[in-house]
Amino acid sequence: MIEFKNLQELKERITPALNTKVKEINSYVTEEDIWNYLKIKWKKEINLTLYDIINDIINLKKEEIEEYVRSEANDKSEWKHWF
């Protein structure tokens, strides 16, 4: 079993999969968007393997990640009105 010392080490390991997904989606979504979105999902997982992580990236739907990005953008713009 592969173990990672920290999240940065994991992210570096899966960067090729993130890059591939960004190219496949071919929109305004970035690697960082996918990483942040899936980190939320992975927090709920137990005994997550590298296979599971890569599988989640590969099977991520374009609509799902775009909705997350739009939602995050809306949340940030709403906060601007308060300050």
C-alpha positions in Angstrom: 0.0 0.0 0.0 1.3 3.4 -0.9 1.3 6.0 1.8 1.8 9.8 1.5 3.3 12.0 4.1 1.0 14.9 3.4 -1.6 16.2 1.0 1.0 18.0 -1.2 2.8 14.7 -1.8 -0.4 13.0 -2.8 -1.4 15.9 -5.1 2.0 15.7 -6.8 1.5 12.0 -7.4 -1.9 12.4 -9.0 -1.1 15.6 -11.0 -1.0 13.6 -14.3 -4.5 12.4 -13.7 -5.7 15.9 -12.8 -4.0 17.3 -16.0 -5.7 14.7 -18.1 -9.1 15.5 -16.6 -8.7 19.2 -17.2 -7.9 18.6 -20.9 -10.8 16.2 -21.2 -13.3 18.6 -19.7 -12.0 21.4 -21.9 -13.6 24.3 -20.1 -12.8 26.9 -17.4 -12.2 24.1 -14.8 -8.6 24.0 -13.4 -6.6 21.2 -11.7 -7.0 23.1 -8.4 -10.8 23.1 -8.9 -10.9 19.3 -9.3 -8.5 18.8 -6.4 -10.5 21.0 -4.0 -13.8 19.4 -5.1 -12.6 15.9 -4.6 -10.9 16.6 -1.3 -14.3 17.4 0.1 -15.6 14.0 -1.1 -12.5 12.1 0.1 -12.8 13.5 3.7 -15.9 11.2 4.1 -14.0 8.1 2.8 -12.3 5.5 5.0 -9.3 3.5 3.8 -9.1 5.5 0.5 -6.6 4.0 -1.9 -4.6 5.6 -4.7 -6.8 3.5 -7.1 -9.9 5.0 -5.6 -8.5 8.5 -5.9 -7.6 8.1 -9.6 -10.9 6.4 -10.3 -12.8 9.4 -8.8 -10.8 11.7 -11.1 -11.3 9.7 -14.2 -15.1 9.3 -13.5 -15.8 12.8 -12.5 -18.5 14.3 -14.7 -18.0 17.6 -16.5 -21.3 18.9 -15.3 -20.6 18.0 -11.7 -17.3 19.9 -11.5 -18.6 22.8 -13.4 -21.5 23.2 -11.0 -19.0 23.1 -8.1 -16.9 25.8 -9.7 -19.9 28.0 -10.4 -21.1 27.5 -6.9 -17.8 28.5 -5.4 -17.6 31.5 -7.6 -21.1 32.6 -6.5 -20.2 32.1 -2.8 -17.1 34.2 -3.2 -19.0 37.0 -5.0 -21.7 37.0 -2.4 -19.1 37.6 0.3 -17.8 40.6 -1.6 -21.1 42.4 -1.0 -20.7 42.1 2.7 -17.3 43.8 2.9 
